[in-house]
């Protein structure tokens, strides 16, 4: 299923129905045109990284198996340094996300 990337912003991240935080951005690899993961603002007001393959997208939320999958950006700073966010690229306008993380609608030229 293809979804506009903007639809993911503000989706809750949950474990067994308990909300851990909300997606505030999607980090992408421009060259590979692939989602790397999500910037999640957690309930304790700390931003954490959720690798894309570890979250299960459904219509109303992203489900995870463990809260330990949400990584502090300190040790996971590599992702922020090596990726762009959908907001940095084109905002969320025209960017589509496939179930496997493939991104469509990104201008591939570095800025």
Secondary structure, DSSP 4 states (H G I P E B T S, - for coil): --EEGGGGTT-EEEETTEEEEEEEEEEEETTTTEEEEEEEEETTS-EEEEEGGGSEE-SSEEE-S-GGGEEETTTTHHHHHH-EEHHHHTTTTT-EE-TTSBEES---S--
